[in-house]
Amino acid sequence: MSLPPSEVPQGAIRFNTDSQRLEFYAQGEWWVMSTDALNLGRTVQSNIGARAVFAFGSAPDTSFTTAVDYINIASMGDATNFTNAHTDKARTGSAANKIFGLFFGGFSPSVNDDISKCTISSLGTTVNSGANVNASTGLHSMAGLSNDVRYLVMGGNDGPARVNTILHGDFSTSANALDFGDISTATDQVASCASPVRGIMAGGDTGSTVNTIEYVTIGTLGNAQDFGDLSVARIAMNIGCSNATRGVFMGGFASPAQLDVIDYITITSTGNATGYGDLVAAKRDGAAACSSTRAVSGGGGASGSETARIDTIEIATGGQATDFGDLNAAHSKKGAVSNGHGGL
């Protein structure tokens, strides 16, 4: 006999005999548990392991690129060419499920409204998905995040001004993004991460540099709620990434300089971020991706110029980041996706 929802403890697990799937209970709902595991030790196309794809970018702000690189997160080394994007732009948001990577909007130098798409396991040109992230004005410098079904786009800039919107869509359709709710204040240059249940947005520029962290429940609609604060107020962080329990925010900018600080949060709770390491060297505007164990941050701006360096840390332990390898070229403001992040 099933317990009423009010008596089900957080983290309870059940086998749903109707769907034949394991489920866990969190945030007042039952969620399907992922029981497949990526093979992190192989690189064959049929089972590629946890792969990160880095797309678009600029070097410097007035020179936009179609470059798309990839790495296998389990093995250190330089990035390999994925081929090219269908257009050149920078400042995209990004999100992925196990199959597709999406790159939202961007700037080139006009504001872009399309949703670019790649198949993470197949080397090839990114394509326009046929959908728009904000068809009326376009959008750039936003946070993108997802679980395996739904993606969210939080904040950003539509050209004239920063926005406070949260948009959502499903990986299974090519429809335009729809309204989800609002963040507390119009903000751009923000970072993000996710578990299968919860989406997180951190930092950014509201007209001043902020340290706020907000969260939403991905499976429902509604406005963001306060989560806590970053250890340092900053913009243009090296995006953000997570496994299913811990979110990581790397680098960024707080006038007058780039930062090397790495913070983490526990996604299932609320509270302030904790510092637990440093990048190899300070940088801003990198692009980050994760496997279940490792976070990587590729490219970015450092010491007045772009870098090709990829930093890496072990999510469980943090500490001083180490050099993973290099992108094929020095770019900042890239987007990054992986098929092994915490939302999956």
Buried (B, 14 or more C-beta within 10 A) or exposed (E): EEEEEEEBEEEEEBEEEEEEBBBBBBEEBBBBBBEEEBBBEEBEEEEBBBBBBBBBBBBEBEEBBBBBBBBBBBEBEEBEEBBBBBBBBBBBBBBBBBEBBBBBBBBBEEBBBBBBBBBBBEBEEBEBBEBBBBEEBBBBBBBBBBBBBBBBBBBBBBEEEBBBBBBBBBBEEEEBBEEBBBBBBBBBBBBBBBBBBBBBBBBBBBEEBBBBBBBBBBBEEEEBEEBBBBBBBBBBBBBBBBBBBBBBBBBBBBEEEBBBBBBBBEBBEBEEBBBBBBBBBBBBBBBBBBBBBBBBBBBBBBEEEBBBBBBBBEBEEBEEBEEBBBBBBBBBBBBBBBBBBBBB
